[in-house]
């Protein structure tokens, strides 16, 4: 029987109970992280629904500015342009104000999700012996799952 290297000896020392505990901890960590993601998504959907009229108004003004811009330039009509941009700025300010309570809820959830993805998940995977590395091509099962969605 061949001799074990030092790395293999250390890996062999990790007991099944310890690995099971690490896997359960990782499962709980992923569940918590996805909970943050889904919570932020739900708050975003609620915000979108409750500010729909304000968003439509602001977008309508913006589209109106874009559609008349060339005409205003040709006619050197700075008053109309200034009036519309002022109206747009006011509409955006009202929308920003309406979004504040939703953003106050959503921002910590987004920060927690980013922390999980960028720090907690890679650290946990490294602890489990599967460090994350950049990938530049899709695995076959991901590619087939994506193609089924299309």
PyMOL commands that place a pseudoatom at each C-alpha (Angstrom):
pseudoatom trace, name=CA, resn=UNK, resi=1, chain=A, elem=C, hetatm=0, pos=[0.000, 0.000, 0.000]
pseudoatom trace, name=CA, resn=UNK, resi=2, chain=A, elem=C, hetatm=0, pos=[1.448, 3.435, -0.971]
pseudoatom trace, name=CA, resn=UNK, resi=3, chain=A, elem=C, hetatm=0, pos=[2.351, 5.983, 1.668]
pseudoatom trace, name=CA, resn=UNK, resi=4, chain=A, elem=C, hetatm=0, pos=[-0.071, 8.855, 2.284]
pseudoatom trace, name=CA, resn=UNK, resi=5, chain=A, elem=C, hetatm=0, pos=[1.109, 12.376, 1.691]
pseudoatom trace, name=CA, resn=UNK, resi=6, chain=A, elem=C, hetatm=0, pos=[0.668, 14.957, 4.430]
pseudoatom trace, name=CA, resn=UNK, resi=7, chain=A, elem=C, hetatm=0, pos=[-2.325, 16.525, 2.648]
pseudoatom trace, name=CA, resn=UNK, resi=8, chain=A, elem=C, hetatm=0, pos=[-4.071, 13.166, 2.267]
pseudoatom trace, name=CA, resn=UNK, resi=9, chain=A, elem=C, hetatm=0, pos=[-3.459, 12.391, 5.934]
pseudoatom trace, name=CA, resn=UNK, resi=10, chain=A, elem=C, hetatm=0, pos=[-5.060, 15.692, 7.014]
pseudoatom trace, name=CA, resn=UNK, resi=11, chain=A, elem=C, hetatm=0, pos=[-8.035, 15.134, 4.696]
pseudoatom trace, name=CA, resn=UNK, resi=12, chain=A, elem=C, hetatm=0, pos=[-8.485, 11.628, 6.045]
pseudoatom trace, name=CA, resn=UNK, resi=13, chain=A, elem=C, hetatm=0, pos=[-8.582, 12.985, 9.612]
pseudoatom trace, name=CA, resn=UNK, resi=14, chain=A, elem=C, hetatm=0, pos=[-11.824, 14.906, 8.926]
pseudoatom trace, name=CA, resn=UNK, resi=15, chain=A, elem=C, hetatm=0, pos=[-14.453, 12.683, 10.448]
pseudoatom trace, name=CA, resn=UNK, resi=16, chain=A, elem=C, hetatm=0, pos=[-17.807, 11.944, 8.870]
pseudoatom trace, name=CA, resn=UNK, resi=17, chain=A, elem=C, hetatm=0, pos=[-19.531, 13.660, 11.796]
pseudoatom trace, name=CA, resn=UNK, resi=18, chain=A, elem=C, hetatm=0, pos=[-17.462, 16.804, 11.320]
pseudoatom trace, name=CA, resn=UNK, resi=19, chain=A, elem=C, hetatm=0, pos=[-18.103, 16.854, 7.574]
pseudoatom trace, name=CA, resn=UNK, resi=20, chain=A, elem=C, hetatm=0, pos=[-21.819, 16.315, 8.169]
pseudoatom trace, name=CA, resn=UNK, resi=21, chain=A, elem=C, hetatm=0, pos=[-21.830, 19.223, 10.627]
pseudoatom trace, name=CA, resn=UNK, resi=22, chain=A, elem=C, hetatm=0, pos=[-20.034, 21.419, 8.066]
pseudoatom trace, name=CA, resn=UNK, resi=23, chain=A, elem=C, hetatm=0, pos=[-22.494, 20.427, 5.339]
pseudoatom trace, name=CA, resn=UNK, resi=24, chain=A, elem=C, hetatm=0, pos=[-25.469, 21.178, 7.573]
pseudoatom trace, name=CA, resn=UNK, resi=25, chain=A, elem=C, hetatm=0, pos=[-23.942, 24.541, 8.428]
pseudoatom trace, name=CA, resn=UNK, resi=26, chain=A, elem=C, hetatm=0, pos=[-23.458, 25.254, 4.729]
pseudoatom trace, name=CA, resn=UNK, resi=27, chain=A, elem=C, hetatm=0, pos=[-27.053, 24.248, 4.036]
pseudoatom trace, name=CA, resn=UNK, resi=28, chain=A, elem=C, hetatm=0, pos=[-28.258, 26.676, 6.713]
pseudoatom trace, name=CA, resn=UNK, resi=29, chain=A, elem=C, hetatm=0, pos=[-25.974, 29.414, 5.373]
pseudoatom trace, name=CA, resn=UNK, resi=30, chain=A, elem=C, hetatm=0, pos=[-27.294, 28.987, 1.816]
pseudoatom trace, name=CA, resn=UNK, resi=31, chain=A, elem=C, hetatm=0, pos=[-30.878, 28.974, 3.087]
pseudoatom trace, name=CA, resn=UNK, resi=32, chain=A, elem=C, hetatm=0, pos=[-30.240, 32.194, 5.020]
pseudoatom trace, name=CA, resn=UNK, resi=33, chain=A, elem=C, hetatm=0, pos=[-28.559, 33.853, 2.046]
pseudoatom trace, name=CA, resn=UNK, resi=34, chain=A, elem=C, hetatm=0, pos=[-31.336, 32.900, -0.344]
pseudoatom trace, name=CA, resn=UNK, resi=35, chain=A, elem=C, hetatm=0, pos=[-33.819, 34.172, 2.234]
pseudoatom trace, name=CA, resn=UNK, resi=36, chain=A, elem=C, hetatm=0, pos=[-32.145, 37.582, 2.041]
pseudoatom trace, name=CA, resn=UNK, resi=37, chain=A, elem=C, hetatm=0, pos=[-32.265, 37.477, -1.752]
pseudoatom trace, name=CA, resn=UNK, resi=38, chain=A, elem=C, hetatm=0, pos=[-35.933, 36.499, -1.861]
pseudoatom trace, name=CA, resn=UNK, resi=39, chain=A, elem=C, hetatm=0, pos=[-36.813, 39.086, 0.791]
pseudoatom trace, name=CA, resn=UNK, resi=40, chain=A, elem=C, hetatm=0, pos=[-35.163, 41.855, -1.228]
pseudoatom trace, name=CA, resn=UNK, resi=41, chain=A, elem=C, hetatm=0, pos=[-36.949, 40.643, -4.339]
pseudoatom trace, name=CA, resn=UNK, resi=42, chain=A, elem=C, hetatm=0, pos=[-40.320, 40.672, -2.533]
pseudoatom trace, name=CA, resn=UNK, resi=43, chain=A, elem=C, hetatm=0, pos=[-39.738, 44.188, -1.164]
pseudoatom trace, name=CA, resn=UNK, resi=44, chain=A, elem=C, hetatm=0, pos=[-38.760, 45.315, -4.663]
pseudoatom trace, name=CA, resn=UNK, resi=45, chain=A, elem=C, hetatm=0, pos=[-41.940, 43.860, -6.132]
pseudoatom trace, name=CA, resn=UNK, resi=46, chain=A, elem=C, hetatm=0, pos=[-44.022, 45.569, -3.439]
pseudoatom trace, name=CA, resn=UNK, resi=47, chain=A, elem=C, hetatm=0, pos=[-42.257, 48.881, -4.101]
pseudoatom trace, name=CA, resn=UNK, resi=48, chain=A, elem=C, hetatm=0, pos=[-42.788, 48.500, -7.827]
pseudoatom trace, name=CA, resn=UNK, resi=49, chain=A, elem=C, hetatm=0, pos=[-46.493, 47.839, -7.336]
pseudoatom trace, name=CA, resn=UNK, resi=50, chain=A, elem=C, hetatm=0, pos=[-47.061, 50.704, -4.906]
pseudoatom trace, name=CA, resn=UNK, resi=51, chain=A, elem=C, hetatm=0, pos=[-45.122, 53.279, -6.937]
pseudoatom trace, name=CA, resn=UNK, resi=52, chain=A, elem=C, hetatm=0, pos=[-46.440, 52.202, -10.339]
pseudoatom trace, name=CA, resn=UNK, resi=53, chain=A, elem=C, hetatm=0, pos=[-48.313, 55.463, -11.003]
pseudoatom trace, name=CA, resn=UNK, resi=54, chain=A, elem=C, hetatm=0, pos=[-45.342, 57.639, -10.036]
pseudoatom trace, name=CA, resn=UNK, resi=55, chain=A, elem=C, hetatm=0, pos=[-43.000, 55.587, -12.223]
pseudoatom trace, name=CA, resn=UNK, resi=56, chain=A, elem=C, hetatm=0, pos=[-45.391, 55.756, -15.180]
pseudoatom trace, name=CA, resn=UNK, resi=57, chain=A, elem=C, hetatm=0, pos=[-45.698, 59.512, -14.815]
pseudoatom trace, name=CA, resn=UNK, resi=58, chain=A, elem=C, hetatm=0, pos=[-41.919, 60.039, -14.656]
pseudoatom trace, name=CA, resn=UNK, resi=59, chain=A, elem=C, hetatm=0, pos=[-41.305, 57.675, -17.582]
pseudoatom trace, name=CA, resn=UNK, resi=60, chain=A, elem=C, hetatm=0, pos=[-44.006, 59.421, -19.620]
pseudoatom trace, name=CA, resn=UNK, resi=61, chain=A, elem=C, hetatm=0, pos=[-42.370, 62.803, -19.069]
pseudoatom trace, name=CA, resn=UNK, resi=62, chain=A, elem=C, hetatm=0, pos=[-38.955, 61.379, -19.970]
pseudoatom trace, name=CA, resn=UNK, resi=63, chain=A, elem=C, hetatm=0, pos=[-40.336, 59.866, -23.190]
pseudoatom trace, name=CA, resn=UNK, resi=64, chain=A, elem=C, hetatm=0, pos=[-42.018, 63.163, -24.033]
pseudoatom trace, name=CA, resn=UNK, resi=65, chain=A, elem=C, hetatm=0, pos=[-38.713, 64.990, -23.558]
pseudoatom trace, name=CA, resn=UNK, resi=66, chain=A, elem=C, hetatm=0, pos=[-36.937, 62.479, -25.811]
pseudoatom trace, name=CA, resn=UNK, resi=67, chain=A, elem=C, hetatm=0, pos=[-39.584, 62.694, -28.526]
pseudoatom trace, name=CA, resn=UNK, resi=68, chain=A, elem=C, hetatm=0, pos=[-39.673, 66.515, -28.621]
pseudoatom trace, name=CA, resn=UNK, resi=69, chain=A, elem=C, hetatm=0, pos=[-35.968, 67.175, -28.083]
pseudoatom trace, name=CA, resn=UNK, resi=70, chain=A, elem=C, hetatm=0, pos=[-35.082, 67.479, -31.771]
pseudoatom trace, name=CA, resn=UNK, resi=71, chain=A, elem=C, hetatm=0, pos=[-38.039, 69.807, -32.353]
pseudoatom trace, name=CA, resn=UNK, resi=72, chain=A, elem=C, hetatm=0, pos=[-37.042, 72.024, -29.410]
pseudoatom trace, name=CA, resn=UNK, resi=73, chain=A, elem=C, hetatm=0, pos=[-33.481, 72.226, -30.680]
pseudoatom trace, name=CA, resn=UNK, resi=74, chain=A, elem=C, hetatm=0, pos=[-34.591, 73.188, -34.207]
pseudoatom trace, name=CA, resn=UNK, resi=75, chain=A, elem=C, hetatm=0, pos=[-36.941, 75.876, -32.851]
pseudoatom trace, name=CA, resn=UNK, resi=76, chain=A, elem=C, hetatm=0, pos=[-34.506, 77.009, -30.129]
pseudoatom trace, name=CA, resn=UNK, resi=77, chain=A, elem=C, hetatm=0, pos=[-37.363, 76.538, -27.646]
pseudoatom trace, name=CA, resn=UNK, resi=78, chain=A, elem=C, hetatm=0, pos=[-35.441, 76.522, -24.394]
pseudoatom trace, name=CA, resn=UNK, resi=79, chain=A, elem=C, hetatm=0, pos=[-38.524, 77.437, -22.319]
pseudoatom trace, name=CA, resn=UNK, resi=80, chain=A, elem=C, hetatm=0, pos=[-40.431, 74.263, -23.259]
pseudoatom trace, name=CA, resn=UNK, resi=81, chain=A, elem=C, hetatm=0, pos=[-37.330, 72.140, -22.680]
pseudoatom trace, name=CA, resn=UNK, resi=82, chain=A, elem=C, hetatm=0, pos=[-36.651, 73.749, -19.294]
pseudoatom trace, name=CA, resn=UNK, resi=83, chain=A, elem=C, hetatm=0, pos=[-40.287, 73.367, -18.234]
pseudoatom trace, name=CA, resn=UNK, resi=84, chain=A, elem=C, hetatm=0, pos=[-40.336, 69.659, -19.132]
pseudoatom trace, name=CA, resn=UNK, resi=85, chain=A, elem=C, hetatm=0, pos=[-37.001, 68.896, -17.501]
pseudoatom trace, name=CA, resn=UNK, resi=86, chain=A, elem=C, hetatm=0, pos=[-38.164, 70.691, -14.348]
pseudoatom trace, name=CA, resn=UNK, resi=87, chain=A, elem=C, hetatm=0, pos=[-41.384, 68.663, -14.413]
pseudoatom trace, name=CA, resn=UNK, resi=88, chain=A, elem=C, hetatm=0, pos=[-39.345, 65.480, -14.873]
pseudoatom trace, name=CA, resn=UNK, resi=89, chain=A, elem=C, hetatm=0, pos=[-37.037, 66.373, -11.978]
pseudoatom trace, name=CA, resn=UNK, resi=90, chain=A, elem=C, hetatm=0, pos=[-40.045, 66.963, -9.722]
pseudoatom trace, name=CA, resn=UNK, resi=91, chain=A, elem=C, hetatm=0, pos=[-41.614, 63.642, -10.759]
pseudoatom trace, name=CA, resn=UNK, resi=92, chain=A, elem=C, hetatm=0, pos=[-38.329, 61.811, -10.068]
pseudoatom trace, name=CA, resn=UNK, resi=93, chain=A, elem=C, hetatm=0, pos=[-38.043, 63.539, -6.673]
pseudoatom trace, name=CA, resn=UNK, resi=94, chain=A, elem=C, hetatm=0, pos=[-41.563, 62.362, -5.746]
pseudoatom trace, name=CA, resn=UNK, resi=95, chain=A, elem=C, hetatm=0, pos=[-40.692, 58.835, -6.861]
pseudoatom trace, name=CA, resn=UNK, resi=96, chain=A, elem=C, hetatm=0, pos=[-37.445, 58.867, -4.863]
pseudoatom trace, name=CA, resn=UNK, resi=97, chain=A, elem=C, hetatm=0, pos=[-39.360, 60.022, -1.785]
pseudoatom trace, name=CA, resn=UNK, resi=98, chain=A, elem=C, hetatm=0, pos=[-41.972, 57.280, -2.244]
pseudoatom trace, name=CA, resn=UNK, resi=99, chain=A, elem=C, hetatm=0, pos=[-39.211, 54.660, -2.630]
pseudoatom trace, name=CA, resn=UNK, resi=100, chain=A, elem=C, hetatm=0, pos=[-37.350, 55.642, 0.571]
pseudoatom trace, name=CA, resn=UNK, resi=101, chain=A, elem=C, hetatm=0, pos=[-39.253, 53.325, 2.973]
pseudoatom trace, name=CA, resn=UNK, resi=102, chain=A, elem=C, hetatm=0, pos=[-38.861, 50.399, 0.581]
pseudoatom trace, name=CA, resn=UNK, resi=103, chain=A, elem=C, hetatm=0, pos=[-35.162, 51.089, 0.044]
pseudoatom trace, name=CA, resn=UNK, resi=104, chain=A, elem=C, hetatm=0, pos=[-34.689, 51.287, 3.806]
pseudoatom trace, name=CA, resn=UNK, resi=105, chain=A, elem=C, hetatm=0, pos=[-35.950, 47.684, 4.024]
pseudoatom trace, name=CA, resn=UNK, resi=106, chain=A, elem=C, hetatm=0, pos=[-34.313, 46.437, 0.841]
pseudoatom trace, name=CA, resn=UNK, resi=107, chain=A, elem=C, hetatm=0, pos=[-30.750, 47.809, 1.148]
pseudoatom trace, name=CA, resn=UNK, resi=108, chain=A, elem=C, hetatm=0, pos=[-29.722, 45.753, 4.223]
pseudoatom trace, name=CA, resn=UNK, resi=109, chain=A, elem=C, hetatm=0, pos=[-31.116, 42.610, 2.575]
pseudoatom trace, name=CA, resn=UNK, resi=110, chain=A, elem=C, hetatm=0, pos=[-29.122, 43.288, -0.596]
pseudoatom trace, name=CA, resn=UNK, resi=111, chain=A, elem=C, hetatm=0, pos=[-25.967, 43.928, 1.434]
pseudoatom trace, name=CA, resn=UNK, resi=112, chain=A, elem=C, hetatm=0, pos=[-26.470, 40.675, 3.360]
pseudoatom trace, name=CA, resn=UNK, resi=113, chain=A, elem=C, hetatm=0, pos=[-26.984, 38.750, 0.109]
pseudoatom trace, name=CA, resn=UNK, resi=114, chain=A, elem=C, hetatm=0, pos=[-23.826, 40.260, -1.443]
pseudoatom trace, name=CA, resn=UNK, resi=115, chain=A, elem=C, hetatm=0, pos=[-21.875, 39.377, 1.725]
pseudoatom trace, name=CA, resn=UNK, resi=116, chain=A, elem=C, hetatm=0, pos=[-23.103, 35.789, 1.530]
pseudoatom trace, name=CA, resn=UNK, resi=117, chain=A, elem=C, hetatm=0, pos=[-22.216, 35.454, -2.156]
pseudoatom trace, name=CA, resn=UNK, resi=118, chain=A, elem=C, hetatm=0, pos=[-18.843, 37.192, -1.986]
pseudoatom trace, name=CA, resn=UNK, resi=119, chain=A, elem=C, hetatm=0, pos=[-17.559, 36.128, 1.437]
pseudoatom trace, name=CA, resn=UNK, resi=120, chain=A, elem=C, hetatm=0, pos=[-19.618, 33.579, 3.372]
pseudoatom trace, name=CA, resn=UNK, resi=121, chain=A, elem=C, hetatm=0, pos=[-20.325, 31.047, 0.597]
pseudoatom trace, name=CA, resn=UNK, resi=122, chain=A, elem=C, hetatm=0, pos=[-16.734, 30.937, -0.741]
pseudoatom trace, name=CA, resn=UNK, resi=123, chain=A, elem=C, hetatm=0, pos=[-15.326, 30.686, 2.807]
pseudoatom trace, name=CA, resn=UNK, resi=124, chain=A, elem=C, hetatm=0, pos=[-17.712, 27.863, 3.666]
pseudoatom trace, name=CA, resn=UNK, resi=125, chain=A, elem=C, hetatm=0, pos=[-16.899, 26.011, 0.464]
pseudoatom trace, name=CA, resn=UNK, resi=126, chain=A, elem=C, hetatm=0, pos=[-13.188, 26.437, 1.142]
pseudoatom trace, name=CA, resn=UNK, resi=127, chain=A, elem=C, hetatm=0, pos=[-13.752, 24.975, 4.625]
pseudoatom trace, name=CA, resn=UNK, resi=128, chain=A, elem=C, hetatm=0, pos=[-15.522, 22.018, 2.990]
pseudoatom trace, name=CA, resn=UNK, resi=129, chain=A, elem=C, hetatm=0, pos=[-12.561, 21.455, 0.680]
pseudoatom trace, name=CA, resn=UNK, resi=130, chain=A, elem=C, hetatm=0, pos=[-14.157, 22.797, -2.509]
pseudoatom trace, name=CA, resn=UNK, resi=131, chain=A, elem=C, hetatm=0, pos=[-12.713, 26.272, -3.115]
pseudoatom trace, name=CA, resn=UNK, resi=132, chain=A, elem=C, hetatm=0, pos=[-14.538, 28.370, -5.679]
pseudoatom trace, name=CA, resn=UNK, resi=133, chain=A, elem=C, hetatm=0, pos=[-12.683, 29.110, -8.891]
pseudoatom trace, name=CA, resn=UNK, resi=134, chain=A, elem=C, hetatm=0, pos=[-13.680, 31.237, -11.868]
pseudoatom trace, name=CA, resn=UNK, resi=135, chain=A, elem=C, hetatm=0, pos=[-15.404, 29.310, -14.647]
pseudoatom trace, name=CA, resn=UNK, resi=136, chain=A, elem=C, hetatm=0, pos=[-15.373, 30.347, -18.259]
pseudoatom trace, name=CA, resn=UNK, resi=137, chain=A, elem=C, hetatm=0, pos=[-17.715, 27.756, -19.745]
pseudoatom trace, name=CA, resn=UNK, resi=138, chain=A, elem=C, hetatm=0, pos=[-21.008, 26.226, -18.701]
pseudoatom trace, name=CA, resn=UNK, resi=139, chain=A, elem=C, hetatm=0, pos=[-21.315, 22.708, -17.388]
pseudoatom trace, name=CA, resn=UNK, resi=140, chain=A, elem=C, hetatm=0, pos=[-23.557, 20.399, -19.387]
pseudoatom trace, name=CA, resn=UNK, resi=141, chain=A, elem=C, hetatm=0, pos=[-26.335, 20.240, -16.789]
pseudoatom trace, name=CA, resn=UNK, resi=142, chain=A, elem=C, hetatm=0, pos=[-26.516, 24.048, -16.466]
pseudoatom trace, name=CA, resn=UNK, resi=143, chain=A, elem=C, hetatm=0, pos=[-26.513, 24.449, -20.237]
pseudoatom trace, name=CA, resn=UNK, resi=144, chain=A, elem=C, hetatm=0, pos=[-29.369, 21.934, -20.623]
pseudoatom trace, name=CA, resn=UNK, resi=145, chain=A, elem=C, hetatm=0, pos=[-31.334, 23.551, -17.757]
pseudoatom trace, name=CA, resn=UNK, resi=146, chain=A, elem=C, hetatm=0, pos=[-30.987, 26.979, -19.371]
pseudoatom trace, name=CA, resn=UNK, resi=147, chain=A, elem=C, hetatm=0, pos=[-31.978, 25.676, -22.798]
pseudoatom trace, name=CA, resn=UNK, resi=148, chain=A, elem=C, hetatm=0, pos=[-35.151, 24.090, -21.319]
pseudoatom trace, name=CA, resn=UNK, resi=149, chain=A, elem=C, hetatm=0, pos=[-36.165, 27.493, -19.884]
pseudoatom trace, name=CA, resn=UNK, resi=150, chain=A, elem=C, hetatm=0, pos=[-35.975, 29.138, -23.329]
for i in range(1, 150): cmd.bond("trace and resi %d" % i, "trace and resi %d" % (i + 1))
show_as sticks, trace
zoom trace
